[in-house]
Amino acid sequence: MSDDLYRRAREVRERAYAPYSNYKVGAAIRGASGGVHVGANVENAAYPQGNCAEASAIAAMISSGETRIAEVAVIGTGSALCTPCGGCRQRLREFAAETVKIHLCDAKGIRKTVTLADLLPMSFGPDHLGGKSPAEADAAEVIRARAPKLKPKVVLVLGSGLGSVADAIKGAVTIPYKDLPGFPRPSIAGHAGRLVLGRLGGVPVAVLQGRVHLYEGGSADAMTGPLRLLRKMGAKTLVVTNAAGGLRDGWKPGTLMAISDQINLTGRNPLTGPNDEAVGPRFPDMTEAYDRKLRKAWKAASKKSRVAVEEGVYLAVTGPSYETPAEIRAFRQLGADAVGMSTVLEVIAGRHAGYRCAGLSLITNPAAGLSDAPLDHGEVVAVGRNGAARLVRLLTAFVEEAGG
């Protein structure tokens, strides 16, 4: 079937109108229903303005009533392979999953096959249009195919150095984020970038092993798509974990803090832009951002697991620089007990989607000005790893208490 796409792309290339560049391009797109749609580049006297071959093929597909792309072939002029330009890559992404194959061809046939994600790693889909986006639909298909019998009740988001918690999942099915259209690609040490499905304490769970932060260049809603998808698949409880700096005197590295409330000083909100009423209200109530009953469940889990848990308010900043001593003094005046660079946006998105939310911070270091030691991310990851056994015992007991 791919050879047929190549043939159609080569044929339509000969009908291209390229009098200014003399570089003809042909593109063939296979729609989800199996139909093939072709297009050639069209230049005009305002060259390089005009219409790319891929854009022409997309227009033909839309005119026929198709809206999903299953496969693409592109052929240029000469022996050099022609890849879709930046604009066409994003146009393709509007109607295709990141996993869709793009065949790059020359006169001899298909010479190289890549995915749309290879060409456009930071692509975005039409999620803002509401309903189920192509990326969301494709990710759901991957999850159902890999773990057909599992319907998660609890979603766990693991922070820096806490990824080893995923090793405690029974019957684990692991899916890299790169295989899940619409899922983010973490770039920070301690964030593996995997979805782990299985059971913890006998409860079906979905573990997001790693997150994307604002300081990585990600958007405020980077984790919103995965959270909404898992909510639609049946999850009702969201548990967010993070590594944080402690603002209370006497808190040592390794202290665990159940989050009672949050302060968002990132200056961002994942709900900015058009609202999807099918997901949640335009103005969600955050009075009980962290569910009251789940906060009590931490105390019961602490007693059951024999792991001590403090309680406090988590404050989030953008990062990536650590806070100054003056900022820490200000945060303490605001009522914060721990400070980090994550979590608050996920909880806002979670509450909007109807999750019951709970949070847990692992205090990895005293915040700036509360200790003479310099702040270091390596220490954050190391403390997370060292505290993994205690964290697993506590989270297992908590999930059993919460019951999904």
Rosetta blueprint (number, residue, H / E / L):
1 M L
2 S H
3 D H
4 D H
5 L H
6 Y H
7 R H
8 R H
9 A H
10 R H
11 E H
12 V H
13 R H
14 E L
15 R L
16 A L
17 Y E
18 A L
19 P L
20 Y L
21 S L
22 N L
23 Y L
24 K L
25 V L
26 G E
27 A E
28 A E
29 I E
30 R E
31 G E
32 A L
33 S L
34 G L
35 G L
36 V E
37 H E
38 V E
39 G E
40 A E
41 N L
42 V E
43 E E
44 N L
45 A L
46 A L
47 Y L
48 P L
49 Q L
50 G E
51 N E
52 C L
53 A H
54 E H
55 A H
56 S H
57 A H
58 I H
59 A H
60 A H
61 M H
62 I H
63 S H
64 S L
65 G L
66 E L
67 T L
68 R L
69 I E
70 A E
71 E E
72 V E
73 A E
74 V E
75 I E
76 G L
77 T L
78 G L
79 S L
80 A L
81 L L
82 C L
83 T L
84 P L
85 C L
86 G H
87 G H
88 C H
89 R H
90 Q H
91 R H
92 L H
93 R H
94 E H
95 F H
96 A L
97 A L
98 E L
99 T L
100 V L
101 K E
102 I E
103 H E
104 L E
105 C E
106 D E
107 A L
108 K L
109 G E
110 I E
111 R E
112 K E
113 T E
114 V E
115 T E
116 L H
117 A H
118 D H
119 L H
120 L L
121 P L
122 M L
123 S L
124 F L
125 G L
126 P L
127 D H
128 H H
129 L H
130 G L
131 G L
132 K L
133 S L
134 P H
135 A H
136 E H
137 A H
138 D H
139 A H
140 A H
141 E H
142 V H
143 I H
144 R H
145 A H
146 R H
147 A L
148 P L
149 K L
150 L L
151 K L
152 P L
153 K L
154 V E
155 V E
156 L E
157 V E
158 L E
159 G L
160 S L
161 G L
162 L L
163 G H
164 S H
165 V H
166 A H
167 D H
168 A H
169 I L
170 K E
171 G E
172 A E
173 V E
174 T E
175 I E
176 P E
177 Y H
178 K H
179 D H
180 L L
181 P L
182 G L
183 F L
184 P L
185 R L
186 P L
187 S L
188 I L
189 A L
190 G L
191 H L
192 A L
193 G L
194 R E
195 L E
196 V E
197 L E
198 G E
199 R E
200 L E
201 G L
202 G L
203 V E
204 P E
205 V E
206 A E
207 V E
208 L E
209 Q E
210 G L
211 R L
212 V L
213 H L
214 L H
215 Y H
216 E H
217 G L
218 G L
219 S L
220 A L
221 D L
222 A L
223 M L
224 T H
225 G H
226 P H
227 L H
228 R H
229 L H
230 L H
231 R H
232 K H
233 M L
234 G L
235 A L
236 K L
237 T E
238 L E
239 V E
240 V E
241 T E
242 N E
243 A E
244 A E
245 G E
246 G E
247 L L
248 R L
249 D L
250 G L
251 W L
252 K L
253 P L
254 G L
255 T E
256 L E
257 M E
258 A E
259 I E
260 S E
261 D E
262 Q E
263 I E
264 N E
265 L L
266 T L
267 G L
268 R L
269 N L
270 P L
271 L L
272 T L
273 G L
274 P L
275 N L
276 D L
277 E L
278 A L
279 V L
280 G L
281 P L
282 R L
283 F L
284 P L
285 D L
286 M L
287 T L
288 E L
289 A L
290 Y L
291 D L
292 R H
293 K H
294 L H
295 R H
296 K H
297 A H
298 W H
299 K H
300 A H
301 A H
302 S H
303 K H
304 K H
305 S H
306 R L
307 V L
308 A L
309 V L
310 E E
311 E E
312 G E
313 V E
314 Y E
315 L E
316 A E
317 V L
318 T L
319 G L
320 P L
321 S L
322 Y L
323 E L
324 T L
325 P H
326 A H
327 E H
328 I H
329 R H
330 A H
331 F H
332 R H
333 Q H
334 L H
335 G L
336 A L
337 D L
338 A E
339 V E
340 G E
341 M L
342 S L
343 T L
344 V H
345 L H
346 E H
347 V H
348 I H
349 A H
350 G H
351 R H
352 H H
353 A L
354 G L
355 Y L
356 R E
357 C E
358 A E
359 G E
360 L E
361 S E
362 L E
363 I E
364 T E
365 N E
366 P E
367 A L
368 A L
369 G L
370 L L
371 S L
372 D L
373 A L
374 P L
375 L L
376 D L
377 H H
378 G H
379 E H
380 V H
381 V H
382 A H
383 V H
384 G H
385 R H
386 N H
387 G L
388 A H
389 A H
390 R H
391 L H
392 V H
393 R H
394 L H
395 L H
396 T H
397 A H
398 F H
399 V H
400 E H
401 E H
402 A H
403 G L
404 G L
